[in-house]
Amino acid sequence: MTYKKILVFCIAFITFLSVGKAQDLHYSQFYNAPLVVNPSLTGIFKGDKRVSMSLRDQWRSVPVPWSTFTLGYDQKVYLDKREDLFLGLGGFFNYDQQGDSKLNLGSINLSGSISKILSAKHIITGGLTLGYANKGYNTDALTWDNQFSNGVFNPSDPSGENFNFARIGYIETALGFNYRYQKSARTKLDIGLGAWHLTTPKDQFYDVKDVQELPMRFSIYGIGNVKLAEKIDLEVDLMVQDQASYSEIIFGAYLDFYLDKDRGQEKNLHLGAGYRTSGAVYPKIALEWQKRFFVALSYDIDLSEFNQHTNYRGGPEIHFNYLITDVKPLKPFKVCPIY
């Protein structure tokens, strides 16, 4: 398959999915939580090892607090006899909690990928995630209509509700593809697509004949970086997510300013903003130094009709990455004797 055909295929797939609809654990700065977006992004970064952390907090002023946390690790694995192939291995933990019942979802996942270097500028990657998710809730803070009599609430009265399970568990699965075009260290493009919940597991707390299944989530994205000047880059990002009857498009941009380019003392400042079609804009700022440490902060500003009837204004999101680059051993070479 030629590079042009690969690009056409990705664009066609993006167009197909963009008419669909997404709901699941998600971040506005999705590109800073790559293992959550697509397993084929495992090991796709500049460096050899990566530790990442993401935190999102929202809805506290409504109040139905909703917090999301992700901790991940991934690395490249080089193959001694194949310079045109490398692997990515990693794992990540997600925890999501929301509402008065403290409905929570925890999952631990392993991710793997294999990348084929087609040429100095083109890399294709396929990835797979396998994990276990556990979902539960606490009814202690909830009230029910059966507990009200003549407008008076009595917490000792039975709720009249019957749930068969307080917790459920299921196997998590995901599959993804990524294509990277890299003209230089500062001009590159990633286009990818991923699918989650491949087995559409059971997702309900009671026994009924019609089993409620967790619908598959599809994501397609583009992440680009272009060198504009000696000390300025432009970063752009776009993602469409589709899950059952819900869809969302997220897009944004950064200007990346190189404050210090001295080796070992590199410092970058990223300033930008983004928009989510679910009704939010988010200014964002990031700092990067020594090509190892990266911290990004954004704040969702809700513009939906919901905001007009509540005091809700949005919520913060923070990401942290730490990169390690190993010193590569010298390749064996033959010393020719001098006569």
N, C-alpha and C positions, 0 to 999 in steps of 0.2 A: 504494500500500500504506500503510495507516494505521500509526501508531507502535505501537499495540497488536498488530497483526498481525506487525510486525517482531519484537517481543519474544517473541511466542508461537512464531514460527518458530525463533528462536535457542534458546529453551528446549527445543523439540521436538528440534532437532538435537543439542543437548547430551545429552538423555536417550537418544537413539539411540546416540550414540558411547560413552557412559559404560559400556555393557555390553561394549564391545570391549576390546582389549588394546594399550605404547609402548616403544620402544627406539631410541635415537639420541643424538646429542649433546644434552645437556640440562643445565639448571641448576635448583637448588632455588628460587632467587630468579628465576624465569623472567620476571617482570614487569620486572626490571632488565636483561634482555637481549631487548628486544622484537623486534628484527629476526630473531632466531633462532626466535621463536615463531610469528610471523605477518607476512607482507609487508604486510598492510593496516595495521600499526602504524607503518609508515614515515611520518614527519612528524606523528604524532599525539602531541603533547606541548605543554606550555606554553612557547612560545618559537619561534624561527625556525630555529636550527641546533643540532645536538646531536652531541657526540663521546662515544662510550661505549666502555668496556673492561670485560671480564669475565674472571675467572680462577678455575678450580676445580682443586683438588689432592686426590687421595685414594689409598687402598690402599698407601701407602708402607711401612707396618709389616708387610705380609703376607709378602714384599714383591712386589707387582706394580704399581709406581707407574702412576698414570693421571692425566694432566693435560689440561685443556681450556682453550683461550684464544680469546677473540673480541675483535676490534677493529672498531668500526663508526662510520659517520658518516651522518647523514641531515638533511634540511632541508625546510622548506615552500617551495613555489613558488606565488606568487599570480598570478592571472590578471587582467589589467587590466580587462577588460570583463565579468567574471563574479564578483560578490561572493558568490554562493552556491556556488562551486566553488573548490577549491584542490588542488594536487598535492603529493605527497611524493616526494622522490628521495633515494637513498642507496646505500651499499654497505657490505659487511662481509667480514672475513676470519676464518675459523675454522681452528684447528689443534688436533688431538686426538691424543695419543700414549699408548700403554698396553702393559704387559707386557714380558717379557724380550726379545721379538723387536722391540720398539719399533714395533709396528704403529701406523702414523700415517695420519691423514687431514687433508689441507689443502684448503680450498676458498675461492675468491674469488667474491663474488656481488654483483649489482646488484639493487636493489629499487626499485619504483615503486608509487605508490598514487594514487587519485583520490577525493576526498571531496566529498560533496554535503551542504550545510548545509540541512536541511529546515526548521529554525526555530532560534530562539535556544537551544533546549535539546536538539535532536536532530541528530545527524550520522551518516551512513552512509558507509563506506569500503570500496573494493575494492582489493586489492593483488596484485602479481605479483613473483616473484623468479626471476632467471635467472643461472646461474653455472657454474663448472667445478670439479670435485672431483678430487683425485688421492690415491690410497691405496697404501701400500707397507709393506714390512717388512724386517727385517734378521735373517738366520738365524745370524749369527756367535755369538750368545750362547746358542743352543739346542743341546740334546743329543737324540740319537735312540737307539732301542733297538739298532739295528745297530752302534752304536759301543761297545757294552758286550760284553765277552767274559769269561765266568767271573767276572762282577762287577767287572771292571776296565774303566775307561773309556779309550778311545783316540780322541782328537779327530781324528787323521789318517785314521781309517777313514771310508769313504763313508757318508752317512746313509741311502742307499737311497730317499730321497724325491725326487720329481721335480715341481717347480713350473715351469709354463710362463712365468710372469711374476713379476717382483719388484715391479712397480708396475702399477696400472691407473688409468684416468681415465674420467670420465663427465660428462655434462651434468647440472647440478642445476636443478631446477624446483620452484616452489611457488606456491600460489594461496591467497588468504585474503579474509575478510570481517570487518568490525568495525562494531559499532553503539555509539555513545556517547550516553548521556543525561547532560546537564550542567545541574543545577539552579542551581549557583553555582560559584565558583572552588574551593570546598572540599567540595562534595557532587556526586559524579559516579559514573558506572558505565560500564565497557566490557565488552561481551560479544562474543566473536568465535570464529571457527573457521578452521582452516587445514589445508592438505594439502601434503605434501612428497613428493619423488621421483615426480612425476606420470608420468614415462616408465618407471618401474621398471627402471632401467638394470642391465646385467650387473655382478655383484659377486662375482667369483671370480678366483683366481690360476692356474687351470689350464683346459685345454680338455676339455670333456665334452659329450656329446649333450644332457643335461638341464642347461640353463643356469640357474645360480642368480641370481635377480633380487633387487635391493634392494627390499623391500616398501614400499609407501606408508606414510607416517606421518601420522596425523590428530591434531590438537590442538583442544580446545575450552576456553575459559577465561572467567572472570569476574573483573574487577578493580574494586573499589569503594572509595570514600572518602566518609566521612560526618562532618560537623561535629558534635561532641558538646557542646563548650563553647567559650568565647571563645578559649581557648588549647590545646584538645585536639581532635584528630581521630582517627577510627578508620579504618584501612585494612585491607581484607580481600582475599584472593586465592584462587582455586581454578582448577586446570587438570587436565584428563583428557587423557592421551596414549595413543594406540593404534597399535601397529605389529606386524603379524603376530600371534604368540602371546604377546606381552608387553604388559602394560598397567600404567599407573601413575596414581595420583591424588595431586596435591600441593595442600595447602591450608595457609593460615596467616593471621596477622593482626599488625598493628602498632598501637601507640598512638603518635600523632604529637604531640609537645609543642612548642609555640611558645615558645622561650626568649627571643626578641627579635623584636619586630614592627616596629621602627623601619626606615623605608625606607632601603635600601642596606646595612643591617646585620642583616638577617633571619637568624635561627638557629633550626633545628629539630632535635630529637632524636627518633629513632624507636626504639622498643623492642618486641620481639615474639618470636614463635616460629612454627614450622610443622611439618608432618608429611608424610612421604612413605609411601604404602602399601607400598612396597618394603621398608620396615622401618627408618625413620630419623626422628628428631626433630631440629630444628635451631633453637637460639636465634639471634636476629639483632638487630643494632644498626646504625643508620645515622645519619649526620650530614649536614645540609644547611645551607648558608649563602649569603647574598646571592642566593638564588633562582637560583644558577648552578652551584655546586659540590655534588656529592652523592657520598658514599662509604658503601657498605654492606658489612657483614661478617657472615657466618653460619658456623656449624660443624655439620656433619652428625654426629650421634651414632648409630652403628649399633646397632639393637636386634634384628637378625635372628639366626637360629640360627648363621649363619656366624661371628658375633662371639663366640659362646660357645666356639669351638674355635680361635680365633686371638687375636692381640694387637691386632687392628684395632679402632680406636675411632671412626674417621670421618675427615673432612677439611674444610679451610677452603674458603670461597668468598668472593671479593671482587668488588665492582662499583664502577665510577667513571663518573660522567656529568658533562659540562660543557655548559651551555646558554648560547646566545647569543641575545639578543633585539635585533633591529635597530630603530633609530629610524625610524618610519614617516614618510614625507613627508606634508605637509599636502595634503589634497585641494583641487583648484582651486575657488575660490568667487568669486562676483560681488560686487564692492563697489558698493553703491548710493550715488550722489552725494547730498550733503546740500545742499539749496537754502535 
